[in-house]
C-alpha cells in the first residue's frame, strides 16, 4: 500500500527550523564560531514581517519595501509596519545625536 504524505508549507518550514535548531544545540562551538543561534518557531507569515523589518533596517526605501511585499500603496505598508519602522527611526536619531555629540 502506497502511503501519501500530506504536508503543508508550514510543516515543511517548521521541520527545517527544528532541524537547524537541533544542529545549533548539538554543535554549540561551531554555531558560536559562525555566529549562529537558535531560531524561533514562527508562523510562516511571520517571514513576511521579518522581511519588511529587515529591509527597513537595511534602509531600503518604503516604496521598494511596499513593492516587495506586493502592497498597492506605500500607506498600506506604513500602516502595517509603522511600529517597527518607528523603532528604526529612533535608532537613526540616536546615531545622529551621537555623531553630532562627538563631532560638533
N, C-alpha and C positions, 0 to 999 in steps of 0.2 A: 504494500500500500504506500503510495507516494504522499508524503506529508508536505503541505504548503505552509510556509511561514508568512504570516501577515504582519509586517512591521510597519510602523508609521515613521515618518521622518524624525519625529521627536524621540521615539525609541532608539533609532539608529544614532541620533545625536547624543543622547544620554549614555548609551553604551560606550561610545568613544570617550566621552568625558570621564566615565568611571575607569576605563582602561588607562587613560592618561594619568588620572589621579592616583591610581594604584601604582603605576610606574614611578611617579614622584615619591610616593610613600616608601617604596621598596628600594629606591636609589637616591636617598637624600643628598649625598655628597655630589653626585653627578648633576642632580637637579639644581642644587645651590650654585655649583660652578657655572651652569648655563643660565642662571637667573630665572629658573622655572619654579613655580609653586602651584599648589593645587588650585583648580578652578571650581567656582561654584556651579552647582547644577541649576541652571536657569531655564525658564520656558524658552522654547525655540524663538518665539517672537522677541525675546529679550536681546537676541543678537542684533535686531534692528535698532533697538535703543542703544546698545553698545556701539554700533557703527556710527550712529548720529553723534553720540558723545565723543567718540574718538576723532571723528572728522572735525568737530568743533575744537577739540583740544589741539589738533594739528593746524588750527587756524584756517581751515578751508572755509571759503565764504558761504554765507547762508543760501545763496542761490544754487551753488553746486551741491550743497547738502540736500536741499529740497529736491533737486533733480534726481540725485542718487536714490533718495527714498521714494521717489515717484509721486511726490505731492504736486498738486496742480498750482499751488501758490506758496510763496515763502511764509505767508502768515500762518498757514496750516502747520508748517514745521515749527515756527516760533511758538505757537500756542501749545503744541505737544511737548516741546523740549525746552521751554523757557527756563525751567528750574536748573537744568544742567548748564545751559548757556550762561545764566546769571552767575553760577559758581565760577565759570571760566573768566567772566568779566571781572569778578572780584580778584581772581588770581593775577590777571593782567594789571589791574590797578595797583596791587601790592608790588608787583615787579617794577612798574614805572616809578612808584614812590621811592622804592629802594634805590633805583638807578639815580633818580634826582637827588636823593639824600647823599649818595656817595660822590656824585659828580657835579654838584651845583656849587 
